[in-house]
């Protein structure tokens, strides 16, 4: 049989439902808690999110229909191709068969539009006229800007962390091109922004500040027509991303693979990992023998060195407390290039999966990741985003192990995004200017110690 | 029937031969001439190109086999999708059915790898160890760097015009990531570079200088293992690009379209236009009624305001004289953002097609093009390269005409590349900082007048 590089699905074969892992988790999910330690009710979230998305956030339905209008927009790039990494396999001399799901083919260049489009759609259905959000490296802001342009009739305002805003002018231009407004955070547009600028006029900004500004703008619109949108961490975000793994299952079946032996994704807030992994966790929960690996930065080791605790999603403690693996909400990760993985916490659903033993985690230095990214660029041709190189480095580790063991394992990983707009890290690696960072052990300990008064998850 | 957004081909359906239009042209092609006015023999090109590519350059075979090893590399992204522009059609309210061939899915983001891969492969077959080339905006240099990494065992050296080298650091990083060496031109690596730097230390460089440097390095390698590579203009480049139109024909057939009514591509050196158009010119030569339109910048109107003459490809007159539409080799185009369309001449094969009445041309201002690019970004989601926006603007003109006439025309255009690394033009357009440039009528006249002593094509 001729070798086949790309495995496509017809548009008619794209999944018609998302998979919600919540009802299938061995232990019931710990609810989000308010600052008073009591569970948050859906109504308490209503000023921030539209009720139809809140319903998804707390849903215990296993399968949730994807509305037809959302499917029509996803068809612009979905189903995404599943690609056999023949060239990488040859370079490694491994008997492993490596497949990757190429999420970089979306207009914004990553998996993020998979949830940006439904979030914009549900908000519009609910009568919302404007969405606010924050962005760090810029992937999420670009995706939401794209989605609002597609849905139409919904404004998009992005608060971009000042240092990224200044360093990455192309990201802002990309959002502008889609018709969104992108401002440097802290900004003069909100009270929290003005307060910080008055006190620290030279601050480089932070994700925590940008979140505060975006939420403030949403909840302070007296017409009630503005809401806030988040690109990772939350349950409904993980839900929307499961289309990745559901497609991959159908594609693997076309080449005669019932289940892969290993599934790998990189982990920041958890959304691209959940997207590829949850549908295979479903198989695992039904008896399949699948090793599922989350790959995270050595310097921001949430899953490998964090604790399973109740913690806030932001520094200012504006978000509810969530049961998750965390390094403590005051933890400031080292300035690695994979900006999308620099987060102290982890999606509660992904955290529960690790706590319940459905997955494992590996922490990897950025130099090993960039080395993997370079090998991938030269063999498979596509340049991976710095975040994605973590999944590739973990894949290469497993492919080498398969070689040592002489086993023909099937490895599937999520190629979450391309790196065309993030080439500085490669340049630094190639010119010997890239540093690795040690485990910030004492800092993690000190930050986790501050959570002593918090409730404990069950 | 459910509407289908993307039309794919299986890898097994990818064309196995390229189409060479040379033997089918109504008038025989005028041969390239040396400075003495006598036809250039293949042997005279041997220090610059490998003989197997020179054979393709002068071939009169209609169909030329694509070697299997090249096909395997093209499978990384080919067959490329044909996409129905439903969202654009709706925004225009046109009865026209608009399809575009999405060449932006290649690892380098444009159609250029379609010829970079075969060129690297044929050079390697011929025993060549190093390829030199020049690049302006950076698309071609990136493509050749990618191709050399894929082929392996062949070095790549790119001379990048200094002003682009300084303005677009990401393009250089991209080439470096693929393992190529990219230097600013003029450089200290060649005699012609050193001479120019000695005389004009502050020069911003030019494509003509970069070509001189790349050719000098190739021909001065005493081991005979270095050759030069060109990304457009030449016959064998047009040949390799015909895979675009050949695939599009098969894809249109899948949705019941025998031939489109209109085929559109943007024109700089001619390669992406030839790629989509030549297979349909074949149909036209066999009786089909197809309107074929080349879209070019208003300020660099080679096809609409140039003369069909013998002219050199570069300012320094290092290249042979070719029979082509030209604005005169001393013509310096206005600094529009579509850098890839800023060329005084046009592929001899495309020029002959126009001269023989197989196609027509339209010149369009860059503001109309960016307006078209913005509309496309917001409707179809993908941000077009500034070059590609010319094809989109021409498509929108024809779609509006179809609306006025109430005709359900099928329009096919080539989406030659994405604009993720060229967003500055959009930013300037949106902030009102973009200028249009008038027809440089007197300059064209003066430059063409200088060609008075040149031979005339038949």
Interface residues (C-beta under 8 A of the other chain):
Chain A: X2 X3 X4 X5 X6 X8 X11 X12 X72 X75 X76 X77 X87 X105 X107 X109 X146 X149 X150 X170 X173 X174 X176 X177 X178 X179 X374 X377 X378 X380 X381 X382 X383 X420 X421 X423 X424 X426 X427 X430
Chain B: X2 X3 X4 X5 X6 X8 X11 X12 X72 X75 X76 X77 X87 X105 X107 X109 X146 X149 X150 X170 X173 X174 X176 X177 X178 X179 X374 X377 X378 X380 X381 X382 X383 X420 X421 X423 X424 X426 X427 X430
